């Protein structure tokens, strides 16, 4: 490795670290993202130039094509579809790591380092791939393939595809996992077997087994746990990249992969803490995979009467309130911001309460509201909002379900019991915007909808908020 390449990797690593630090605040997140992107650009160019793999024209063409695809995805993907895009990116990252690491085995032919002499000149036949190298390759392929297939199962669930589990899937998972572990061990020791065809065959078996393992691991996990799954798969993609960095001897790849892996694991822990559940419970329990009998699941609860309301009644109620909370979701963030501005003009204090696992990926609500230019000081976390709800005149719940379900606080038989929630039921009045009385991801009914201080406004949230905005405008003096 040349001094210039080493310096480039050092610059890239510094940009990764500072960029990641800046992602911790909404005010600096965009700049942090740009810095991390610049770091990856520097690392990629340095790696390709140092290896002499591409001509300048090929390098420029590849960067232009990749940049164009990225720009198209950024402009064409709605903010509400970002979770699916993140899941897909995780999958592609895992696949890239697995393919690059696997290519080293195929390039080496799986045999130890050998030299032979031809016409008096010593020629290198294949690079050295000993047991340690093959062990790292096995780790990279295993994690990368699991990340790829698992991420696209998560993508399908986030897209609303019907991806159901099947009886005995846990036993199937164990059997596949044992087979994958055996293939990884055999691949590790196959370099000394003297059979050059053995490592590629074991590599193929490992890759296929890992792909199947990713599917059966994610398939039984319910939609309510998708934020945790997305964070965990993001961590997996980083670990796969770090392992591939060791295979290639690429410092920048090791650093970037380790940062992604560590930050993903930290985020996964934060998500689990927000749900008051362990990671093992999320991966093995999977509430939301099917409706639970505990916590008043569907059925009889839907036949109980609810208090319905209309956009004009909501507008009047909110315009005369002193303090209100709103939770934005779906594609209604811009209408929610417009409504908040109108209420602020009338002297109403508006605050947005954000639950850590609201939406379909970590930070989803923050991203949506940031897109609508909601002031950062109006966004408050659940632990900050909960003490204020008893003094709040009106809470507007837009589309949320499980994260405002009082069963988590009151019903020990509920599958979400113990999960921290937004205690919106403690406010003076609660208005819930929903399409229907259907359950949330956890598959249980929400007693909030039937409380005396709750009114339901049925319909598309975006259309309902537009109607409320029009009524608020009509209430303002000419």
Secondary structure by P-SEA (a helix, b strand, c coil): ccaaaaaaaaaaaaaaaaaaaacccccaaaaaaaaaaaaaaaaaaaaaaaaccccaaaaaaaaaaaaaaaaaaaaaccccaaaaaaaaaaaaaaaaaaaaaaaaaaaaccccbbbbbcccbbbbccccccaaaaaaaaaaaaaaaaaaaaaaaaaaaaaccccccccaaaaaaaaaaaaaaaaaaaaaacccccccaaaaaaaaaaaaaaaaaaaaaaccccccaaaaaaaaaaaaaaaaaaaaaaaaccaaaaaaaaaaaaaaaaaaaaaaaaacccccccccccccccccccccccccccccbbbbbcaaaaaaaaaacccbbbbbcccaaaaaaaaaaaaaaabbbbbbbbbcccccccaaaaaaaaaacccccccccccccccccccccbbbbcccccccccccccccccccccccccccccccbbbbbccccccccccccccccccccbbbbcccaaaaaaaaaaaaaaaccc
